[in-house]
Amino acid sequence: MTMPADRLTTLEIRAAEQEKTIEELSGQIAEQWKVIERMQRKLDALTDRFLALEEQAAPDVPVTKPPHW
């Protein structure tokens, strides 16, 4: 009768190990999400900065029709 008890113990150990792994992965995902959000904010700021510099550097070109019109 020790066989079912051994199987139960083995299953309980596996379940505990899987639970620990899931918790670790969840923590890693949460950390990665924070990094992604921080990077997105930096990208947004750099995009805004680039667009502002592009507007300052671009000369005002008048919109005219080509001579053949």
PyMOL Python script that loads the backbone (N, CA, C, O; Angstrom):
from pymol import cmd

cmd.read_pdbstr("""\
ATOM      1  N   MET A   1       0.811  -1.201   0.000  1.00  0.00           N
ATOM      2  CA  MET A   1       0.000   0.000   0.000  1.00  0.00           C
ATOM      3  C   MET A   1       0.852   1.262   0.000  1.00  0.00           C
ATOM      4  O   MET A   1       0.295   2.360   0.020  1.00  0.00           O
ATOM      5  N   THR A   2       2.150   1.156  -0.021  1.00  0.00           N
ATOM      6  CA  THR A   2       2.987   2.353  -0.052  1.00  0.00           C
ATOM      7  C   THR A   2       3.059   2.966  -1.453  1.00  0.00           C
ATOM      8  O   THR A   2       3.409   4.138  -1.593  1.00  0.00           O
ATOM      9  N   MET A   3       2.739   2.206  -2.468  1.00  0.00           N
ATOM     10  CA  MET A   3       2.814   2.713  -3.834  1.00  0.00           C
ATOM     11  C   MET A   3       1.878   3.905  -4.041  1.00  0.00           C
ATOM     12  O   MET A   3       2.348   4.925  -4.547  1.00  0.00           O
ATOM     13  N   PRO A   4       0.608   3.856  -3.693  1.00  0.00           N
ATOM     14  CA  PRO A   4      -0.255   5.031  -3.869  1.00  0.00           C
ATOM     15  C   PRO A   4       0.228   6.226  -3.045  1.00  0.00           C
ATOM     16  O   PRO A   4       0.132   7.368  -3.494  1.00  0.00           O
ATOM     17  N   ALA A   5       0.739   5.971  -1.862  1.00  0.00           N
ATOM     18  CA  ALA A   5       1.247   7.063  -1.028  1.00  0.00           C
ATOM     19  C   ALA A   5       2.461   7.702  -1.695  1.00  0.00           C
ATOM     20  O   ALA A   5       2.605   8.925  -1.687  1.00  0.00           O
ATOM     21  N   ASP A   6       3.339   6.873  -2.275  1.00  0.00           N
ATOM     22  CA  ASP A   6       4.511   7.405  -2.980  1.00  0.00           C
ATOM     23  C   ASP A   6       4.092   8.228  -4.187  1.00  0.00           C
ATOM     24  O   ASP A   6       4.656   9.290  -4.453  1.00  0.00           O
ATOM     25  N   ARG A   7       3.105   7.735  -4.912  1.00  0.00           N
ATOM     26  CA  ARG A   7       2.618   8.473  -6.077  1.00  0.00           C
ATOM     27  C   ARG A   7       2.025   9.809  -5.663  1.00  0.00           C
ATOM     28  O   ARG A   7       2.245  10.829  -6.316  1.00  0.00           O
ATOM     29  N   LEU A   8       1.271   9.793  -4.573  1.00  0.00           N
ATOM     30  CA  LEU A   8       0.668  11.026  -4.072  1.00  0.00           C
ATOM     31  C   LEU A   8       1.749  12.019  -3.660  1.00  0.00           C
ATOM     32  O   LEU A   8       1.660  13.207  -3.970  1.00  0.00           O
ATOM     33  N   THR A   9       2.759  11.533  -2.968  1.00  0.00           N
ATOM     34  CA  THR A   9       3.861  12.393  -2.541  1.00  0.00           C
ATOM     35  C   THR A   9       4.580  12.990  -3.756  1.00  0.00           C
ATOM     36  O   THR A   9       4.906  14.177  -3.774  1.00  0.00           O
ATOM     37  N   THR A  10       4.817  12.163  -4.755  1.00  0.00           N
ATOM     38  CA  THR A  10       5.476  12.630  -5.971  1.00  0.00           C
ATOM     39  C   THR A  10       4.641  13.707  -6.659  1.00  0.00           C
ATOM     40  O   THR A  10       5.179  14.719  -7.109  1.00  0.00           O
ATOM     41  N   LEU A  11       3.341  13.495  -6.742  1.00  0.00           N
ATOM     42  CA  LEU A  11       2.457  14.488  -7.356  1.00  0.00           C
ATOM     43  C   LEU A  11       2.423  15.791  -6.560  1.00  0.00           C
ATOM     44  O   LEU A  11       2.387  16.874  -7.143  1.00  0.00           O
ATOM     45  N   GLU A  12       2.436  15.690  -5.245  1.00  0.00           N
ATOM     46  CA  GLU A  12       2.437  16.889  -4.411  1.00  0.00           C
ATOM     47  C   GLU A  12       3.733  17.672  -4.594  1.00  0.00           C
ATOM     48  O   GLU A  12       3.722  18.903  -4.634  1.00  0.00           O
ATOM     49  N   ILE A  13       4.850  16.951  -4.705  1.00  0.00           N
ATOM     50  CA  ILE A  13       6.142  17.609  -4.920  1.00  0.00           C
ATOM     51  C   ILE A  13       6.140  18.327  -6.269  1.00  0.00           C
ATOM     52  O   ILE A  13       6.570  19.476  -6.369  1.00  0.00           O
ATOM     53  N   ARG A  14       5.656  17.647  -7.298  1.00  0.00           N
ATOM     54  CA  ARG A  14       5.596  18.257  -8.628  1.00  0.00           C
ATOM     55  C   ARG A  14       4.705  19.501  -8.625  1.00  0.00           C
ATOM     56  O   ARG A  14       5.051  20.527  -9.211  1.00  0.00           O
ATOM     57  N   ALA A  15       3.576  19.397  -7.969  1.00  0.00           N
ATOM     58  CA  ALA A  15       2.652  20.541  -7.911  1.00  0.00           C
ATOM     59  C   ALA A  15       3.306  21.722  -7.198  1.00  0.00           C
ATOM     60  O   ALA A  15       3.151  22.865  -7.627  1.00  0.00           O
ATOM     61  N   ALA A  16       4.029  21.460  -6.122  1.00  0.00           N
ATOM     62  CA  ALA A  16       4.708  22.533  -5.388  1.00  0.00           C
ATOM     63  C   ALA A  16       5.803  23.167  -6.243  1.00  0.00           C
ATOM     64  O   ALA A  16       5.957  24.389  -6.248  1.00  0.00           O
ATOM     65  N   GLU A  17       6.559  22.349  -6.960  1.00  0.00           N
ATOM     66  CA  GLU A  17       7.612  22.872  -7.828  1.00  0.00           C
ATOM     67  C   GLU A  17       7.019  23.705  -8.960  1.00  0.00           C
ATOM     68  O   GLU A  17       7.555  24.757  -9.307  1.00  0.00           O
ATOM     69  N   GLN A  18       5.923  23.238  -9.531  1.00  0.00           N
ATOM     70  CA  GLN A  18       5.277  23.985 -10.609  1.00  0.00           C
ATOM     71  C   GLN A  18       4.718  25.312 -10.102  1.00  0.00           C
ATOM     72  O   GLN A  18       4.796  26.328 -10.793  1.00  0.00           O
ATOM     73  N   GLU A  19       4.163  25.299  -8.913  1.00  0.00           N
ATOM     74  CA  GLU A  19       3.636  26.537  -8.333  1.00  0.00           C
ATOM     75  C   GLU A  19       4.756  27.552  -8.128  1.00  0.00           C
ATOM     76  O   GLU A  19       4.584  28.739  -8.405  1.00  0.00           O
ATOM     77  N   LYS A  20       5.899  27.083  -7.644  1.00  0.00           N
ATOM     78  CA  LYS A  20       7.049  27.964  -7.443  1.00  0.00           C
ATOM     79  C   LYS A  20       7.528  28.526  -8.786  1.00  0.00           C
ATOM     80  O   LYS A  20       7.832  29.714  -8.892  1.00  0.00           O
ATOM     81  N   THR A  21       7.592  27.682  -9.789  1.00  0.00           N
ATOM     82  CA  THR A  21       8.022  28.121 -11.114  1.00  0.00           C
ATOM     83  C   THR A  21       7.070  29.157 -11.676  1.00  0.00           C
ATOM     84  O   THR A  21       7.506  30.157 -12.247  1.00  0.00           O
ATOM     85  N   ILE A  22       5.787  28.933 -11.524  1.00  0.00           N
ATOM     86  CA  ILE A  22       4.780  29.879 -12.017  1.00  0.00           C
ATOM     87  C   ILE A  22       4.930  31.232 -11.312  1.00  0.00           C
ATOM     88  O   ILE A  22       4.835  32.274 -11.960  1.00  0.00           O
ATOM     89  N   GLU A  23       5.159  31.228 -10.023  1.00  0.00           N
ATOM     90  CA  GLU A  23       5.344  32.474  -9.280  1.00  0.00           C
ATOM     91  C   GLU A  23       6.590  33.214  -9.756  1.00  0.00           C
ATOM     92  O   GLU A  23       6.572  34.436  -9.898  1.00  0.00           O
ATOM     93  N   GLU A  24       7.678  32.473 -10.005  1.00  0.00           N
ATOM     94  CA  GLU A  24       8.910  33.093 -10.494  1.00  0.00           C
ATOM     95  C   GLU A  24       8.690  33.708 -11.875  1.00  0.00           C
ATOM     96  O   GLU A  24       9.120  34.832 -12.131  1.00  0.00           O
ATOM     97  N   LEU A  25       8.026  32.978 -12.756  1.00  0.00           N
ATOM     98  CA  LEU A  25       7.761  33.485 -14.100  1.00  0.00           C
ATOM     99  C   LEU A  25       6.849  34.705 -14.063  1.00  0.00           C
ATOM    100  O   LEU A  25       7.033  35.646 -14.835  1.00  0.00           O
ATOM    101  N   SER A  26       5.881  34.689 -13.179  1.00  0.00           N
ATOM    102  CA  SER A  26       4.980  35.822 -13.040  1.00  0.00           C
ATOM    103  C   SER A  26       5.756  37.065 -12.607  1.00  0.00           C
ATOM    104  O   SER A  26       5.514  38.163 -13.108  1.00  0.00           O
ATOM    105  N   GLY A  27       6.679  36.883 -11.683  1.00  0.00           N
ATOM    106  CA  GLY A  27       7.512  38.001 -11.235  1.00  0.00           C
ATOM    107  C   GLY A  27       8.381  38.534 -12.358  1.00  0.00           C
ATOM    108  O   GLY A  27       8.540  39.746 -12.503  1.00  0.00           O
ATOM    109  N   GLN A  28       8.941  37.640 -13.149  1.00  0.00           N
ATOM    110  CA  GLN A  28       9.778  38.065 -14.272  1.00  0.00           C
ATOM    111  C   GLN A  28       8.955  38.826 -15.306  1.00  0.00           C
ATOM    112  O   GLN A  28       9.417  39.826 -15.855  1.00  0.00           O
ATOM    113  N   ILE A  29       7.753  38.360 -15.568  1.00  0.00           N
ATOM    114  CA  ILE A  29       6.883  39.051 -16.523  1.00  0.00           C
ATOM    115  C   ILE A  29       6.537  40.446 -16.012  1.00  0.00           C
ATOM    116  O   ILE A  29       6.521  41.404 -16.786  1.00  0.00           O
ATOM    117  N   ALA A  30       6.265  40.565 -14.734  1.00  0.00           N
ATOM    118  CA  ALA A  30       5.942  41.874 -14.161  1.00  0.00           C
ATOM    119  C   ALA A  30       7.131  42.823 -14.309  1.00  0.00           C
ATOM    120  O   ALA A  30       6.945  43.990 -14.656  1.00  0.00           O
ATOM    121  N   GLU A  31       8.344  42.344 -14.052  1.00  0.00           N
ATOM    122  CA  GLU A  31       9.535  43.174 -14.203  1.00  0.00           C
ATOM    123  C   GLU A  31       9.746  43.571 -15.658  1.00  0.00           C
ATOM    124  O   GLU A  31      10.077  44.722 -15.946  1.00  0.00           O
ATOM    125  N   GLN A  32       9.561  42.641 -16.565  1.00  0.00           N
ATOM    126  CA  GLN A  32       9.735  42.947 -17.979  1.00  0.00           C
ATOM    127  C   GLN A  32       8.693  43.956 -18.440  1.00  0.00           C
ATOM    128  O   GLN A  32       8.994  44.814 -19.270  1.00  0.00           O
ATOM    129  N   TRP A  33       7.493  43.871 -17.927  1.00  0.00           N
ATOM    130  CA  TRP A  33       6.452  44.823 -18.305  1.00  0.00           C
ATOM    131  C   TRP A  33       6.827  46.233 -17.853  1.00  0.00           C
ATOM    132  O   TRP A  33       6.575  47.202 -18.568  1.00  0.00           O
ATOM    133  N   LYS A  34       7.428  46.348 -16.671  1.00  0.00           N
ATOM    134  CA  LYS A  34       7.884  47.655 -16.187  1.00  0.00           C
ATOM    135  C   LYS A  34       8.951  48.218 -17.119  1.00  0.00           C
ATOM    136  O   LYS A  34       8.942  49.407 -17.438  1.00  0.00           O
ATOM    137  N   VAL A  35       9.868  47.358 -17.555  1.00  0.00           N
ATOM    138  CA  VAL A  35      10.926  47.788 -18.480  1.00  0.00           C
ATOM    139  C   VAL A  35      10.313  48.242 -19.801  1.00  0.00           C
ATOM    140  O   VAL A  35      10.710  49.268 -20.352  1.00  0.00           O
ATOM    141  N   ILE A  36       9.361  47.490 -20.301  1.00  0.00           N
ATOM    142  CA  ILE A  36       8.703  47.848 -21.561  1.00  0.00           C
ATOM    143  C   ILE A  36       7.998  49.197 -21.434  1.00  0.00           C
ATOM    144  O   ILE A  36       8.096  50.031 -22.334  1.00  0.00           O
ATOM    145  N   GLU A  37       7.298  49.415 -20.344  1.00  0.00           N
ATOM    146  CA  GLU A  37       6.607  50.694 -20.155  1.00  0.00           C
ATOM    147  C   GLU A  37       7.606  51.850 -20.079  1.00  0.00           C
ATOM    148  O   GLU A  37       7.370  52.918 -20.645  1.00  0.00           O
ATOM    149  N   ARG A  38       8.723  51.634 -19.376  1.00  0.00           N
ATOM    150  CA  ARG A  38       9.747  52.669 -19.271  1.00  0.00           C
ATOM    151  C   ARG A  38      10.346  52.965 -20.652  1.00  0.00           C
ATOM    152  O   ARG A  38      10.561  54.126 -21.002  1.00  0.00           O
ATOM    153  N   MET A  39      10.609  51.935 -21.414  1.00  0.00           N
ATOM    154  CA  MET A  39      11.157  52.117 -22.755  1.00  0.00           C
ATOM    155  C   MET A  39      10.161  52.825 -23.669  1.00  0.00           C
ATOM    156  O   MET A  39      10.559  53.640 -24.501  1.00  0.00           O
ATOM    157  N   GLN A  40       8.881  52.526 -23.525  1.00  0.00           N
ATOM    158  CA  GLN A  40       7.854  53.187 -24.337  1.00  0.00           C
ATOM    159  C   GLN A  40       7.796  54.680 -24.026  1.00  0.00           C
ATOM    160  O   GLN A  40       7.654  55.504 -24.930  1.00  0.00           O
ATOM    161  N   ARG A  41       7.907  55.024 -22.735  1.00  0.00           N
ATOM    162  CA  ARG A  41       7.907  56.442 -22.367  1.00  0.00           C
ATOM    163  C   ARG A  41       9.124  57.156 -22.968  1.00  0.00           C
ATOM    164  O   ARG A  41       9.013  58.280 -23.457  1.00  0.00           O
ATOM    165  N   LYS A  42      10.288  56.490 -22.926  1.00  0.00           N
ATOM    166  CA  LYS A  42      11.492  57.087 -23.511  1.00  0.00           C
ATOM    167  C   LYS A  42      11.338  57.247 -25.025  1.00  0.00           C
ATOM    168  O   LYS A  42      11.721  58.276 -25.581  1.00  0.00           O
ATOM    169  N   LEU A  43      10.791  56.256 -25.678  1.00  0.00           N
ATOM    170  CA  LEU A  43      10.583  56.325 -27.121  1.00  0.00           C
ATOM    171  C   LEU A  43       9.633  57.462 -27.476  1.00  0.00           C
ATOM    172  O   LEU A  43       9.873  58.198 -28.433  1.00  0.00           O
ATOM    173  N   ASP A  44       8.561  57.606 -26.712  1.00  0.00           N
ATOM    174  CA  ASP A  44       7.611  58.694 -26.953  1.00  0.00           C
ATOM    175  C   ASP A  44       8.295  60.051 -26.797  1.00  0.00           C
ATOM    176  O   ASP A  44       8.082  60.955 -27.605  1.00  0.00           O
ATOM    177  N   ALA A  45       9.122  60.193 -25.747  1.00  0.00           N
ATOM    178  CA  ALA A  45       9.821  61.456 -25.519  1.00  0.00           C
ATOM    179  C   ALA A  45      10.810  61.733 -26.642  1.00  0.00           C
ATOM    180  O   ALA A  45      10.906  62.866 -27.112  1.00  0.00           O
ATOM    181  N   LEU A  46      11.541  60.725 -27.076  1.00  0.00           N
ATOM    182  CA  LEU A  46      12.492  60.904 -28.164  1.00  0.00           C
ATOM    183  C   LEU A  46      11.791  61.224 -29.476  1.00  0.00           C
ATOM    184  O   LEU A  46      12.296  62.019 -30.270  1.00  0.00           O
ATOM    185  N   THR A  47      10.645  60.620 -29.711  1.00  0.00           N
ATOM    186  CA  THR A  47       9.878  60.910 -30.925  1.00  0.00           C
ATOM    187  C   THR A  47       9.422  62.360 -30.922  1.00  0.00           C
ATOM    188  O   THR A  47       9.539  63.057 -31.930  1.00  0.00           O
ATOM    189  N   ASP A  48       8.904  62.811 -29.790  1.00  0.00           N
ATOM    190  CA  ASP A  48       8.473  64.209 -29.684  1.00  0.00           C
ATOM    191  C   ASP A  48       9.646  65.159 -29.906  1.00  0.00           C
ATOM    192  O   ASP A  48       9.521  66.168 -30.600  1.00  0.00           O
ATOM    193  N   ARG A  49      10.771  64.826 -29.315  1.00  0.00           N
ATOM    194  CA  ARG A  49      11.968  65.661 -29.447  1.00  0.00           C
ATOM    195  C   ARG A  49      12.437  65.699 -30.903  1.00  0.00           C
ATOM    196  O   ARG A  49      12.779  66.759 -31.428  1.00  0.00           O
ATOM    197  N   PHE A  50      12.448  64.537 -31.543  1.00  0.00           N
ATOM    198  CA  PHE A  50      12.865  64.463 -32.945  1.00  0.00           C
ATOM    199  C   PHE A  50      11.948  65.294 -33.838  1.00  0.00           C
ATOM    200  O   PHE A  50      12.418  66.032 -34.704  1.00  0.00           O
ATOM    201  N   LEU A  51      10.644  65.170 -33.624  1.00  0.00           N
ATOM    202  CA  LEU A  51       9.694  65.929 -34.441  1.00  0.00           C
ATOM    203  C   LEU A  51       9.862  67.433 -34.237  1.00  0.00           C
ATOM    204  O   LEU A  51       9.758  68.208 -35.188  1.00  0.00           O
ATOM    205  N   ALA A  52      10.121  67.841 -33.006  1.00  0.00           N
ATOM    206  CA  ALA A  52      10.333  69.266 -32.730  1.00  0.00           C
ATOM    207  C   ALA A  52      11.590  69.760 -33.426  1.00  0.00           C
ATOM    208  O   ALA A  52      11.580  70.837 -34.022  1.00  0.00           O
ATOM    209  N   LEU A  53      12.669  68.995 -33.361  1.00  0.00           N
ATOM    210  CA  LEU A  53      13.908  69.387 -34.032  1.00  0.00           C
ATOM    211  C   LEU A  53      13.734  69.391 -35.545  1.00  0.00           C
ATOM    212  O   LEU A  53      14.273  70.258 -36.233  1.00  0.00           O
ATOM    213  N   GLU A  54      12.997  68.439 -36.055  1.00  0.00           N
ATOM    214  CA  GLU A  54      12.750  68.371 -37.495  1.00  0.00           C
ATOM    215  C   GLU A  54      11.971  69.597 -37.961  1.00  0.00           C
ATOM    216  O   GLU A  54      12.255  70.141 -39.028  1.00  0.00           O
ATOM    217  N   GLU A  55      11.005  70.030 -37.180  1.00  0.00           N
ATOM    218  CA  GLU A  55      10.225  71.216 -37.532  1.00  0.00           C
ATOM    219  C   GLU A  55      11.101  72.466 -37.530  1.00  0.00           C
ATOM    220  O   GLU A  55      10.941  73.338 -38.384  1.00  0.00           O
ATOM    221  N   GLN A  56      12.023  72.554 -36.577  1.00  0.00           N
ATOM    222  CA  GLN A  56      12.899  73.717 -36.490  1.00  0.00           C
ATOM    223  C   GLN A  56      13.903  73.743 -37.649  1.00  0.00           C
ATOM    224  O   GLN A  56      14.244  74.813 -38.153  1.00  0.00           O
ATOM    225  N   ALA A  57      14.366  72.582 -38.061  1.00  0.00           N
ATOM    226  CA  ALA A  57      15.405  72.513 -39.091  1.00  0.00           C
ATOM    227  C   ALA A  57      14.847  72.628 -40.503  1.00  0.00           C
ATOM    228  O   ALA A  57      15.560  73.054 -41.412  1.00  0.00           O
ATOM    229  N   ALA A  58      13.615  72.266 -40.698  1.00  0.00           N
ATOM    230  CA  ALA A  58      13.040  72.279 -42.041  1.00  0.00           C
ATOM    231  C   ALA A  58      12.719  73.705 -42.453  1.00  0.00           C
ATOM    232  O   ALA A  58      12.054  74.437 -41.720  1.00  0.00           O
ATOM    233  N   PRO A  59      13.200  74.104 -43.649  1.00  0.00           N
ATOM    234  CA  PRO A  59      12.850  75.451 -44.107  1.00  0.00           C
ATOM    235  C   PRO A  59      11.390  75.483 -44.556  1.00  0.00           C
ATOM    236  O   PRO A  59      10.807  74.473 -44.949  1.00  0.00           O
ATOM    237  N   ASP A  60      10.842  76.655 -44.482  1.00  0.00           N
ATOM    238  CA  ASP A  60       9.454  76.803 -44.939  1.00  0.00           C
ATOM    239  C   ASP A  60       9.461  76.830 -46.466  1.00  0.00           C
ATOM    240  O   ASP A  60       9.852  77.822 -47.080  1.00  0.00           O
ATOM    241  N   VAL A  61       9.035  75.756 -47.050  1.00  0.00           N
ATOM    242  CA  VAL A  61       8.984  75.641 -48.508  1.00  0.00           C
ATOM    243  C   VAL A  61       7.584  76.003 -48.949  1.00  0.00           C
ATOM    244  O   VAL A  61       6.612  75.371 -48.536  1.00  0.00           O
ATOM    245  N   PRO A  62       7.476  77.037 -49.800  1.00  0.00           N
ATOM    246  CA  PRO A  62       6.119  77.382 -50.259  1.00  0.00           C
ATOM    247  C   PRO A  62       5.584  76.301 -51.205  1.00  0.00           C
ATOM    248  O   PRO A  62       6.324  75.709 -51.990  1.00  0.00           O
ATOM    249  N   VAL A  63       4.324  76.078 -51.104  1.00  0.00           N
ATOM    250  CA  VAL A  63       3.690  75.109 -51.967  1.00  0.00           C
ATOM    251  C   VAL A  63       3.263  75.836 -53.229  1.00  0.00           C
ATOM    252  O   VAL A  63       2.341  76.651 -53.223  1.00  0.00           O
ATOM    253  N   THR A  64       3.953  75.519 -54.301  1.00  0.00           N
ATOM    254  CA  THR A  64       3.620  76.143 -55.576  1.00  0.00           C
ATOM    255  C   THR A  64       3.409  75.066 -56.624  1.00  0.00           C
ATOM    256  O   THR A  64       3.876  73.935 -56.493  1.00  0.00           O
ATOM    257  N   LYS A  65       2.686  75.457 -57.675  1.00  0.00           N
ATOM    258  CA  LYS A  65       2.461  74.500 -58.761  1.00  0.00           C
ATOM    259  C   LYS A  65       3.687  74.488 -59.659  1.00  0.00           C
ATOM    260  O   LYS A  65       4.330  75.519 -59.853  1.00  0.00           O
ATOM    261  N   PRO A  66       4.009  73.333 -60.203  1.00  0.00           N
ATOM    262  CA  PRO A  66       5.115  73.281 -61.145  1.00  0.00           C
ATOM    263  C   PRO A  66       4.805  74.142 -62.380  1.00  0.00           C
ATOM    264  O   PRO A  66       3.641  74.408 -62.677  1.00  0.00           O
ATOM    265  N   PRO A  67       5.855  74.575 -63.099  1.00  0.00           N
ATOM    266  CA  PRO A  67       5.639  75.475 -64.222  1.00  0.00           C
ATOM    267  C   PRO A  67       4.761  74.882 -65.331  1.00  0.00           C
ATOM    268  O   PRO A  67       4.140  75.633 -66.083  1.00  0.00           O
ATOM    269  N   HIS A  68       4.700  73.602 -65.441  1.00  0.00           N
ATOM    270  CA  HIS A  68       3.914  73.022 -66.539  1.00  0.00           C
ATOM    271  C   HIS A  68       2.417  72.961 -66.228  1.00  0.00           C
ATOM    272  O   HIS A  68       1.657  72.433 -67.039  1.00  0.00           O
ATOM    273  N   TRP A  69       1.986  73.462 -65.129  1.00  0.00           N
ATOM    274  CA  TRP A  69       0.551  73.444 -64.793  1.00  0.00           C
ATOM    275  C   TRP A  69      -0.101  74.631 -65.342  1.00  0.00           C
ATOM    276  O   TRP A  69      -1.307  74.807 -65.171  1.00  0.00           O
TER     277      TRP A  69
END
""", "prot")
cmd.dss("prot")
cmd.show_as("cartoon", "prot")
cmd.util.cbc("prot")
cmd.orient("prot")
